[in-house]
Every structure is written in structure tokens, then in C-alpha cells.
Amino acid sequence: MNAALLLIPEASLILTGFLLRRYMAWPDAFWVTAEKLVYYILFPALLFNTIVRTRLSLEAAGPAIGVALVAVAAGVLMAHGARLVLRVEPMRFASGVQCAFRFNSYVALAMAERIGGQDGLALAALVVGASVPLCNLVAVYGLARHAGSNVLREIIRNPLIIATLAGLIGNALGLQLPGPLSLTLAKLGAAALALGLIGVGAGMLFEPQERNPPSLHDRLFSVWVLTVKSFALPAVAWWAARHAGLGGMEKSVITLFAAMPTASACYILAARMGGDGPYVARLITWSLLISAVALPFWLAVV
């Protein structure tokens, strides 16, 4: 029950965005500007500040990080396997496939602290820092390729990748941010969660009459993505954690990390790179709702 209750604030923010977009006569330019603020400033600030101020032993956390990366890689492969049996519109596929292996780091960090205290929080922060570059690289590559963009340029210029790598480098160098700067970044990061999820809710109404409504294969692809994210990927993580001999706390953190609802940044990335934003917004919302059942289930398993 605690896991389900933990998701109520995120669901409430998505609903808030939906209602604001539905009933407030704010122009489209407002929402576009809000997307840019979250994508280029707030989310990067959150990633950089969280990673750079986490002091951990990479040697001690190495096996857990390895298991997490194996799980993410398995999620990528399983998600892309849908192309073998489903005929999904290419840009819709590139937009939605990321929802199968990306994760809501805010919920992950909150649950890790509840399970393992400061040790659990520290482990989850390092797992997030190691996994975000891989997830973003795969997501950006797919969207850039189908949008006809220069893939390498899009990866190099992606603010989420830049912020994550900068945080990892700063962490390795033992960078200590001045107090006022760290506090400023923390406040910017706190705003990222609220505005990002509000943007997800608002995005569900960006195109009330879709020019290209989802086909049967598109809808089956949605089921495929959500099943991989909530059940298949955490099953791989749980199995790998057991065979890697991880301790109870580590196994719990890694399994629940894999079972997290997908990231709200999936919508932001798809919208900013010309993808199918409304389709991704629906996947994110369904992922959040399904996780209210999936997370308690995996919590019982571990």
C-alpha cells in the first residue's frame, strides 16, 4: 500500500496539467515555453546536482550497477523486439519505445530511501547516474534517426546527457559545489518534477483531433511497452540480482528501480524532437497507473 500511496502526488500533478490544459484558456505558446524551460534548465539541474553531490564507492556498488545496466539493456532489446511482429508507424515507435526502459528517478529515489535509508538512497542515486546516459542515448538515437536529424549532433547537444555526464565527471573529481549554488540547483531540480508532470497531463490535449490516430498495431505496441516496463524488465532485474549474489537491500532497490513507472522526460524528449507527444503522454499516464499495482507486487516479491 505504501508504494501505491507514494504515486499519488505524481498522478495528481498529471491530472492538474490535464485540467489546466482543458479548462484554462492559456495559449499554446505558454505550454511550449514551459516544455523548453523543463527540458533545457530544470531537468538538467536536477540530474547534475543529484549525481555530483552523491559520494559513493564505485567498487562496492559495482555489482548492483552492473545488474541495473543488464536490466536496462534487456528492456531495450525486448522493447525493440516489437518491430518483429507489429507494424507501428516509425515516428510513433521511436517516440513510444523509450517508455519501456526509461524510469521515473524521483519515485525511485524516494522508495530507495524508504527501503534502505541513506544507504539505499545513495545506491539508487548511483544507479540512476549510471543508467540515465544509456537510456537517453538509445532514446535520442531513435528519435533523431526517424526525424532525419544528425544523430551524433543530437546526442552531443542533448541537455540531459550533458548534465548526467558532467555530474559523473564532477563526482569522480570530488567536486564540491558552493552552498548557494547547490541550493539554487536543488530548487531548480525540485521544480522539474512538478512542471514536468504537469506538462505530461497538458500534453494529453495538445492534439485533441490526432491527424494519425493509433492503429490496432499501435495499440498493441502500447500494451507491449507497458508490459515490458512494469513486469518483464523488473523480472530480469530480480533474476540477475539473485544470481549476482546481491544483499537484500541491494536486491530490493535494483528490482524496484527496474519496476519504476516510465520517466516523464519521455514526453519532453518526444515533444522537443518532433515525435508523437500525445501518444507518449498516454503511455506515461498508463505506466503510472499500472505501477500502483506493479510496485506493491514487486515489493512483495523482494
Secondary structure, 3 states (H helix, E strand, C coil): CHHHHHCHHHHHHHHHHHHHHHHCCCCHHHHHHHHHHHHHHHHHHHHHHHHHCCCCCHHHHHHHHHHHHHHHHHHHHHHHHHHHCCCCCHHHHHHHHHHHCCCCHHHHHHHHHHHHHHHHHHHHHHHHHHHHHHHHHHHHHHHHHHHCCCHHHHHHHCHHHHHHHHHHHHHHCCCCCCHHHHHHHHHHHHHHHHHHHHHHHHHCCCCCCCCCCCCHHHHHHHHHHHHHHHHHHHHHHHHHHHHCCCCHHHHHHHHHHHCCCCCCHHHHHHHHCCCCHHHHHHHHHHHHHHHHHHHHHHHHHC
